Amino acid sequence: GEARIGATLHKRIDLRRWQAFVRNAKRLREGDRIDFAAGVSAIAEARHADGSFTLAFAGEEPVEVLLERAGRMPLP
């Protein structure tokens, strides 16, 4: 199925993986693919005790470049 979610990247784990807080996380399961704007995608690898997820981003570009293309900074 499809669900609308939002992800706020919190902490870099390694080059392609980030810990993220996910809005509407109840709809997200480990192994689900998340398609963001501009062709950016990630796999939800693991759910953490605090409710956050490890997201593994697809592709060869640095995640920071993907964020410039598809993301926006959250307002405080």
N, C-alpha and C positions, 0 to 999 in steps of 0.2 A: 504494500500500500504506500500511500504518499501522505506526508505530514509536513506542515510548515514549522521549522525550528529556527532558532538563532544560536550562534555559538560565539562565545567570548574567549579568545585564547588567553590562557593564564600563565602558563610556564612551559618553556621549551624543554623537551625531553632529549631529543637529538635532532639531527638535521631535518628529518621529515615528519617527526612526531611532536605533538603539543598536547599538554593537558588543557582541557577547555571546559568551561561551564556552559551548559546547553539549556536554552529556554525550550520548554515543552519536552523535556528529557524523558518523560514517562512513555512517549511514543517511540523512543529510540532504543534499539537493542544492539548488543555486541554483534559485529559483523555487518551491520547496515551500512550502506553507502549513502553519503550525504553529498548532494549536488548543490553547489553554491553558484552564484552568478559568474559569468565570463568563463565558463568551462572549468572551473575549479571544483575538485571533488576530494573527498576524504572517506576513510573507513573508520567506523567507531570500533576501536580495538578492545577496550576494557572500560568498565564502569568502576569508579573508585568509591570508597566509603563515604566521601563528602558529596556524592552525587555527580561529580564531574566525570568526564570521559577522556580517554586517550584517543586522539584523532591522528590517523596516519594519512598524510596528504599524498596524492598521486602526482606523478610527473617528475621532471628533471629540474625545474626551476626552483630556486630557493623559496621557501614559504613566504618570506617577506615580499618577494616580487608578486606572488599570487595574491597576497593581501592588498597590495597597492591596486591590483587590477579588479578584485572582487569585493573587497571589504570596506568598512568605514569605521572610524574611531567612535566608541560609545561616548555619549555625553555623560559628564559626572552627575 
